[in-house]
Amino acid sequence: AGPVHCYPALTHARNSMTNMMVTVNMGPPYVMDLKDEEVVVKELGMTSPREMWSREVQLPGSSVSFKVVCVSMGNPHAVIFLPQGTKVSEYPVEEYGPLLERHEKFPRRANIEFVEVLSLSDVRVRVWERGAGETLACGTGACGVAVACILTDNAGVIDSTTQDRRVNVHMPGGILEIDWKHKENRIYKSGPATEVFRGEMLLPDLKSIQL
């Protein structure tokens, strides 16, 4: 993955990071399966069959189960769509997140995304990241959510000319615009880049360092 567009262009000016939009090519989406203790990776397309990416996950010792969309953007994501009318802001992510992260169906653990569909173009998401807990945002998670939205027809605005699909992913840390390019089968992530701090470092006299 690497940036493909920066608006405005990066410069050395002190205000170069103010109100800048960045677009990054995140590559194609994949699905990962573990077979005979080996990871099998397959590239996903917009028309990939449901059996390729859909999983049923039941919590151990419980009657609670989830329909999960499995997507990899280089790291594993399990995307869960909440029932219509359920607000993700009120959902017990702290309860289910760690149980799903460490579920036996994800032997290398997974990032868990809980999704509330707002409209054809917009979804609201909370992310439980493996090894970190709930976070304010996740770039690969937003991409995985958009892919899951399009595969399941839960969301995704269609460009009638190119057949590209777009989803706006709202997270507590901000909004990312995710595009799935149909012809090249690549995911593009766009969002604001904001300067959060500056610092100074006092370096030693390089002449005194013996290499």
Phi and psi restraints in degrees (value plus and minus 20) as a CYANA .aco file:
   2 GLY   PHI    -182.4  -142.4
   2 GLY   PSI     134.7   174.7
   3 PRO   PHI     -85.9   -45.9
   3 PRO   PSI     120.0   160.0
   4 VAL   PHI    -135.9   -95.9
   4 VAL   PSI     -43.6    -3.6
   5 HIS   PHI    -161.6  -121.6
   5 HIS   PSI     119.2   159.2
   6 CYS   PHI    -154.4  -114.4
   6 CYS   PSI     104.9   144.9
   7 TYR   PHI    -144.3  -104.3
   7 TYR   PSI      97.8   137.8
   8 PRO   PHI     -93.6   -53.6
   8 PRO   PSI     152.9   192.9
   9 ALA   PHI     -83.1   -43.1
   9 ALA   PSI     127.3   167.3
  10 LEU   PHI     -86.2   -46.2
  10 LEU   PSI     116.0   156.0
  11 THR   PHI    -156.8  -116.8
  11 THR   PSI     159.1   199.1
  12 HIS   PHI    -110.8   -70.8
  12 HIS   PSI     -15.2    24.8
  13 ALA   PHI     -85.2   -45.2
  13 ALA   PSI     131.1   171.1
  14 ARG   PHI     -86.8   -46.8
  14 ARG   PSI     -43.0    -3.0
  15 ASN   PHI    -119.7   -79.7
  15 ASN   PSI       1.5    41.5
  16 SER   PHI     -87.7   -47.7
  16 SER   PSI     -41.9    -1.9
  17 MET   PHI    -119.7   -79.7
  17 MET   PSI      -5.3    34.7
  18 THR   PHI    -109.4   -69.4
  18 THR   PSI     103.6   143.6
  19 ASN   PHI      34.4    74.4
  19 ASN   PSI      23.4    63.4
  20 MET   PHI    -119.7   -79.7
  20 MET   PSI     113.3   153.3
  21 MET   PHI    -121.1   -81.1
  21 MET   PSI     114.0   154.0
  22 VAL   PHI    -143.5  -103.5
  22 VAL   PSI     115.5   155.5
  23 THR   PHI    -134.9   -94.9
  23 THR   PSI     111.5   151.5
  24 VAL   PHI    -143.6  -103.6
  24 VAL   PSI     112.8   152.8
  25 ASN   PHI     -99.7   -59.7
  25 ASN   PSI      91.4   131.4
  26 MET   PHI    -112.9   -72.9
  26 MET   PSI     -19.3    20.7
  27 GLY   PHI      63.7   103.7
  27 GLY   PSI    -194.4  -154.4
  28 PRO   PHI    -102.2   -62.2
  28 PRO   PSI     136.4   176.4
  29 PRO   PHI    -102.4   -62.4
  29 PRO   PSI     133.8   173.8
  30 TYR   PHI    -153.4  -113.4
  30 TYR   PSI     149.0   189.0
  31 VAL   PHI    -145.4  -105.4
  31 VAL   PSI     120.2   160.2
  32 MET   PHI    -139.8   -99.8
  32 MET   PSI     111.3   151.3
  33 ASP   PHI    -145.7  -105.7
  33 ASP   PSI     131.0   171.0
  34 LEU   PHI    -126.2   -86.2
  34 LEU   PSI      93.4   133.4
  35 LYS   PHI    -147.4  -107.4
  35 LYS   PSI     104.3   144.3
  36 ASP   PHI      32.7    72.7
  36 ASP   PSI      21.0    61.0
  37 GLU   PHI      45.3    85.3
  37 GLU   PSI      -4.9    35.1
  38 GLU   PHI    -137.4   -97.4
  38 GLU   PSI     120.6   160.6
  39 VAL   PHI    -103.1   -63.1
  39 VAL   PSI     104.1   144.1
  40 VAL   PHI    -125.6   -85.6
  40 VAL   PSI     102.5   142.5
  41 VAL   PHI    -130.9   -90.9
  41 VAL   PSI     109.2   149.2
  42 LYS   PHI    -150.3  -110.3
  42 LYS   PSI     117.4   157.4
  43 GLU   PHI     -95.2   -55.2
  43 GLU   PSI     117.8   157.8
  44 LEU   PHI    -115.2   -75.2
  44 LEU   PSI     124.3   164.3
  45 GLY   PHI    -142.3  -102.3
  45 GLY   PSI     151.8   191.8
  46 MET   PHI     -82.6   -42.6
  46 MET   PSI     -43.7    -3.7
  47 THR   PHI    -129.5   -89.5
  47 THR   PSI      -3.0    37.0
  48 SER   PHI     -79.5   -39.5
  48 SER   PSI     118.0   158.0
  49 PRO   PHI     -85.8   -45.8
  49 PRO   PSI     131.2   171.2
  50 ARG   PHI     -76.9   -36.9
  50 ARG   PSI     -58.4   -18.4
  51 GLU   PHI     -84.9   -44.9
  51 GLU   PSI     -34.4     5.6
  52 MET   PHI     -97.5   -57.5
  52 MET   PSI     -51.6   -11.6
  53 TRP   PHI    -146.7  -106.7
  53 TRP   PSI     -28.9    11.1
  54 SER   PHI    -114.6   -74.6
  54 SER   PSI     115.5   155.5
  55 ARG   PHI    -156.2  -116.2
  55 ARG   PSI     129.7   169.7
  56 GLU   PHI    -126.4   -86.4
  56 GLU   PSI     103.3   143.3
  57 VAL   PHI    -141.5  -101.5
  57 VAL   PSI      98.3   138.3
  58 GLN   PHI    -127.3   -87.3
  58 GLN   PSI     113.8   153.8
  59 LEU   PHI     -90.9   -50.9
  59 LEU   PSI     116.9   156.9
  60 PRO   PHI     -82.4   -42.4
  60 PRO   PSI     116.7   156.7
  61 GLY   PHI      47.4    87.4
  61 GLY   PSI       3.5    43.5
  62 SER   PHI    -165.3  -125.3
  62 SER   PSI     137.7   177.7
  63 SER   PHI    -109.7   -69.7
  63 SER   PSI     -22.0    18.0
  64 VAL   PHI     -97.6   -57.6
  64 VAL   PSI     108.0   148.0
  65 SER   PHI    -156.3  -116.3
  65 SER   PSI     139.7   179.7
  66 PHE   PHI    -152.5  -112.5
  66 PHE   PSI     120.6   160.6
  67 LYS   PHI    -108.8   -68.8
  67 LYS   PSI     102.4   142.4
  68 VAL   PHI    -140.2  -100.2
  68 VAL   PSI     117.7   157.7
  69 VAL   PHI    -121.0   -81.0
  69 VAL   PSI     100.1   140.1
  70 CYS   PHI    -115.6   -75.6
  70 CYS   PSI     103.4   143.4
  71 VAL   PHI    -157.6  -117.6
  71 VAL   PSI     121.3   161.3
  72 SER   PHI    -139.1   -99.1
  72 SER   PSI     112.6   152.6
  73 MET   PHI    -135.2   -95.2
  73 MET   PSI      16.8    56.8
  74 GLY   PHI      80.3   120.3
  74 GLY   PSI     -37.9     2.1
  75 ASN   PHI    -159.8  -119.8
  75 ASN   PSI     132.0   172.0
  76 PRO   PHI    -100.1   -60.1
  76 PRO   PSI     115.8   155.8
  77 HIS   PHI    -149.2  -109.2
  77 HIS   PSI     118.4   158.4
  78 ALA   PHI    -138.9   -98.9
  78 ALA   PSI      93.5   133.5
  79 VAL   PHI    -124.0   -84.0
  79 VAL   PSI     109.0   149.0
  80 ILE   PHI    -141.4  -101.4
  80 ILE   PSI     104.8   144.8
  81 PHE   PHI    -112.9   -72.9
  81 PHE   PSI     106.2   146.2
  82 LEU   PHI     -96.4   -56.4
  82 LEU   PSI     132.4   172.4
  83 PRO   PHI     -77.4   -37.4
  83 PRO   PSI     128.2   168.2
  84 GLN   PHI     -76.3   -36.3
  84 GLN   PSI     113.2   153.2
  85 GLY   PHI      73.9   113.9
  85 GLY   PSI     -30.6     9.4
  86 THR   PHI    -107.0   -67.0
  86 THR   PSI     106.5   146.5
  87 LYS   PHI    -107.8   -67.8
  87 LYS   PSI     106.6   146.6
  88 VAL   PHI     -85.4   -45.4
  88 VAL   PSI     -47.1    -7.1
  89 SER   PHI     -84.3   -44.3
  89 SER   PSI     -43.2    -3.2
  90 GLU   PHI    -126.0   -86.0
  90 GLU   PSI     -18.2    21.8
  91 TYR   PHI    -100.2   -60.2
  91 TYR   PSI     124.2   164.2
  92 PRO   PHI     -97.1   -57.1
  92 PRO   PSI      45.2    85.2
  93 VAL   PHI     -79.7   -39.7
  93 VAL   PSI     -57.4   -17.4
  94 GLU   PHI     -85.2   -45.2
  94 GLU   PSI     -45.5    -5.5
  95 GLU   PHI    -102.8   -62.8
  95 GLU   PSI     -69.2   -29.2
  96 TYR   PHI    -107.1   -67.1
  96 TYR   PSI     -47.4    -7.4
  97 GLY   PHI     -74.2   -34.2
  97 GLY   PSI     -75.8   -35.8
  98 PRO   PHI     -86.3   -46.3
  98 PRO   PSI     -50.9   -10.9
  99 LEU   PHI     -88.8   -48.8
  99 LEU   PSI     -60.4   -20.4
 100 LEU   PHI     -94.6   -54.6
 100 LEU   PSI     -58.3   -18.3
 101 GLU   PHI     -73.6   -33.6
 101 GLU   PSI     -61.2   -21.2
 102 ARG   PHI    -122.9   -82.9
 102 ARG   PSI      -4.7    35.3
 103 HIS   PHI     -83.4   -43.4
 103 HIS   PSI     129.8   169.8
 104 GLU   PHI     -82.3   -42.3
 104 GLU   PSI     -41.5    -1.5
 105 LYS   PHI     -94.3   -54.3
 105 LYS   PSI     -31.7     8.3
 106 PHE   PHI    -141.1  -101.1
 106 PHE   PSI      55.9    95.9
 107 PRO   PHI     -81.3   -41.3
 107 PRO   PSI     -42.3    -2.3
 108 ARG   PHI    -125.0   -85.0
 108 ARG   PSI      -2.3    37.7
 109 ARG   PHI      45.9    85.9
 109 ARG   PSI     148.1   188.1
 110 ALA   PHI    -169.4  -129.4
 110 ALA   PSI     136.4   176.4
 111 ASN   PHI    -104.6   -64.6
 111 ASN   PSI     115.7   155.7
 112 ILE   PHI    -133.4   -93.4
 112 ILE   PSI     106.5   146.5
 113 GLU   PHI    -134.5   -94.5
 113 GLU   PSI     108.1   148.1
 114 PHE   PHI    -125.8   -85.8
 114 PHE   PSI     104.8   144.8
 115 VAL   PHI    -141.4  -101.4
 115 VAL   PSI     109.5   149.5
 116 GLU   PHI    -128.6   -88.6
 116 GLU   PSI      99.3   139.3
 117 VAL   PHI    -100.7   -60.7
 117 VAL   PSI     101.4   141.4
 118 LEU   PHI    -113.7   -73.7
 118 LEU   PSI     -58.1   -18.1
 119 SER   PHI    -185.3  -145.3
 119 SER   PSI    -196.3  -156.3
 120 LEU   PHI     -82.1   -42.1
 120 LEU   PSI     -47.1    -7.1
 121 SER   PHI    -124.4   -84.4
 121 SER   PSI     -38.5     1.5
 122 ASP   PHI    -152.4  -112.4
 122 ASP   PSI     121.7   161.7
 123 VAL   PHI    -155.1  -115.1
 123 VAL   PSI     135.8   175.8
 124 ARG   PHI    -135.2   -95.2
 124 ARG   PSI     116.4   156.4
 125 VAL   PHI    -155.0  -115.0
 125 VAL   PSI     122.5   162.5
 126 ARG   PHI    -139.5   -99.5
 126 ARG   PSI     119.7   159.7
 127 VAL   PHI    -136.7   -96.7
 127 VAL   PSI     111.1   151.1
 128 TRP   PHI    -128.3   -88.3
 128 TRP   PSI      87.6   127.6
 129 GLU   PHI    -110.7   -70.7
 129 GLU   PSI     118.7   158.7
 130 ARG   PHI     -83.2   -43.2
 130 ARG   PSI     110.3   150.3
 131 GLY   PHI      60.3   100.3
 131 GLY   PSI     -24.1    15.9
 132 ALA   PHI    -149.0  -109.0
 132 ALA   PSI     -44.0    -4.0
 133 GLY   PHI      67.3   107.3
 133 GLY   PSI    -182.0  -142.0
 134 GLU   PHI     -90.7   -50.7
 134 GLU   PSI     115.0   155.0
 135 THR   PHI    -144.1  -104.1
 135 THR   PSI     144.3   184.3
 136 LEU   PHI     -92.6   -52.6
 136 LEU   PSI     -47.0    -7.0
 137 ALA   PHI    -185.1  -145.1
 137 ALA   PSI     143.0   183.0
 138 CYS   PHI    -174.7  -134.7
 138 CYS   PSI      99.0   139.0
 139 GLY   PHI     -86.8   -46.8
 139 GLY   PSI     -69.1   -29.1
 140 THR   PHI     -87.9   -47.9
 140 THR   PSI     -51.2   -11.2
 141 GLY   PHI     -84.0   -44.0
 141 GLY   PSI     -62.2   -22.2
 142 ALA   PHI     -81.4   -41.4
 142 ALA   PSI     -60.0   -20.0
 143 CYS   PHI     -84.8   -44.8
 143 CYS   PSI     -64.6   -24.6
 144 GLY   PHI     -81.2   -41.2
 144 GLY   PSI     -59.9   -19.9
 145 VAL   PHI     -82.6   -42.6
 145 VAL   PSI     -65.8   -25.8
 146 ALA   PHI     -81.5   -41.5
 146 ALA   PSI     -62.9   -22.9
 147 VAL   PHI     -79.9   -39.9
 147 VAL   PSI     -65.7   -25.7
 148 ALA   PHI     -82.7   -42.7
 148 ALA   PSI     -60.4   -20.4
 149 CYS   PHI     -78.4   -38.4
 149 CYS   PSI     -63.3   -23.3
 150 ILE   PHI     -94.3   -54.3
 150 ILE   PSI     -61.3   -21.3
 151 LEU   PHI     -81.4   -41.4
 151 LEU   PSI     -56.7   -16.7
 152 THR   PHI    -114.5   -74.5
 152 THR   PSI     -23.0    17.0
 153 ASP   PHI      41.9    81.9
 153 ASP   PSI       7.8    47.8
 154 ASN   PHI     -99.6   -59.6
 154 ASN   PSI     -48.6    -8.6
 155 ALA   PHI    -184.6  -144.6
 155 ALA   PSI     147.6   187.6
 156 GLY   PHI     110.3   150.3
 156 GLY   PSI      83.2   123.2
 157 VAL   PHI     -94.7   -54.7
 157 VAL   PSI     113.1   153.1
 158 ILE   PHI    -118.6   -78.6
 158 ILE   PSI     112.6   152.6
 159 ASP   PHI    -103.6   -63.6
 159 ASP   PSI      94.0   134.0
 160 SER   PHI     -85.2   -45.2
 160 SER   PSI     -40.7    -0.7
 161 THR   PHI    -105.0   -65.0
 161 THR   PSI     -66.8   -26.8
 162 THR   PHI    -120.9   -80.9
 162 THR   PSI     -34.8     5.2
 163 GLN   PHI      47.6    87.6
 163 GLN   PSI      -7.2    32.8
 164 ASP   PHI     -86.5   -46.5
 164 ASP   PSI     134.3   174.3
 165 ARG   PHI    -143.9  -103.9
 165 ARG   PSI     127.5   167.5
 166 ARG   PHI    -155.8  -115.8
 166 ARG   PSI     119.6   159.6
 167 VAL   PHI    -156.2  -116.2
 167 VAL   PSI     114.4   154.4
 168 ASN   PHI    -115.2   -75.2
 168 ASN   PSI     100.1   140.1
 169 VAL   PHI    -125.5   -85.5
 169 VAL   PSI      94.2   134.2
 170 HIS   PHI    -113.4   -73.4
 170 HIS   PSI     103.0   143.0
 171 MET   PHI    -145.7  -105.7
 171 MET   PSI     142.7   182.7
 172 PRO   PHI     -74.3   -34.3
 172 PRO   PSI     -49.9    -9.9
 173 GLY   PHI    -107.0   -67.0
 173 GLY   PSI     -25.7    14.3
 174 GLY   PHI     125.5   165.5
 174 GLY   PSI    -192.0  -152.0
 175 ILE   PHI    -136.0   -96.0
 175 ILE   PSI     114.0   154.0
 176 LEU   PHI    -138.2   -98.2
 176 LEU   PSI     120.1   160.1
 177 GLU   PHI    -120.6   -80.6
 177 GLU   PSI     100.1   140.1
 178 ILE   PHI    -133.8   -93.8
 178 ILE   PSI     106.2   146.2
 179 ASP   PHI    -135.4   -95.4
 179 ASP   PSI     111.4   151.4
 180 TRP   PHI    -125.8   -85.8
 180 TRP   PSI      89.0   129.0
 181 LYS   PHI     -99.8   -59.8
 181 LYS   PSI      98.7   138.7
 182 HIS   PHI     -86.0   -46.0
 182 HIS   PSI     -69.7   -29.7
 183 LYS   PHI     -86.0   -46.0
 183 LYS   PSI     -65.4   -25.4
 184 GLU   PHI    -112.5   -72.5
 184 GLU   PSI     -27.8    12.2
 185 ASN   PHI      31.7    71.7
 185 ASN   PSI      35.6    75.6
 186 ARG   PHI    -147.8  -107.8
 186 ARG   PSI     129.0   169.0
 187 ILE   PHI    -121.8   -81.8
 187 ILE   PSI     109.2   149.2
 188 TYR   PHI    -135.9   -95.9
 188 TYR   PSI     110.6   150.6
 189 LYS   PHI    -131.8   -91.8
 189 LYS   PSI     106.8   146.8
 190 SER   PHI    -145.2  -105.2
 190 SER   PSI     118.4   158.4
 191 GLY   PHI    -192.3  -152.3
 191 GLY   PSI     154.2   194.2
 192 PRO   PHI     -97.8   -57.8
 192 PRO   PSI     124.7   164.7
 193 ALA   PHI    -132.6   -92.6
 193 ALA   PSI     101.4   141.4
 194 THR   PHI    -143.2  -103.2
 194 THR   PSI     113.3   153.3
 195 GLU   PHI     -89.9   -49.9
 195 GLU   PSI     106.4   146.4
 196 VAL   PHI    -126.9   -86.9
 196 VAL   PSI     -43.6    -3.6
 197 PHE   PHI    -185.5  -145.5
 197 PHE   PSI     144.8   184.8
 198 ARG   PHI    -153.2  -113.2
 198 ARG   PSI     133.3   173.3
 199 GLY   PHI    -169.8  -129.8
 199 GLY   PSI     147.6   187.6
 200 GLU   PHI    -146.8  -106.8
 200 GLU   PSI     124.0   164.0
 201 MET   PHI    -146.4  -106.4
 201 MET   PSI     110.3   150.3
 202 LEU   PHI    -108.8   -68.8
 202 LEU   PSI      92.2   132.2
 203 LEU   PHI    -110.5   -70.5
 203 LEU   PSI     127.1   167.1
 204 PRO   PHI     -91.0   -51.0
 204 PRO   PSI     143.8   183.8
 205 ASP   PHI     -85.1   -45.1
 205 ASP   PSI      94.4   134.4
 206 LEU   PHI     -82.2   -42.2
 206 LEU   PSI     -45.3    -5.3
 207 LYS   PHI     -88.3   -48.3
 207 LYS   PSI     -43.6    -3.6
 208 SER   PHI    -105.8   -65.8
 208 SER   PSI     -25.3    14.7
 209 ILE   PHI    -113.7   -73.7
 209 ILE   PSI     103.3   143.3
 210 GLN   PHI    -112.9   -72.9
 210 GLN   PSI     101.3   141.3
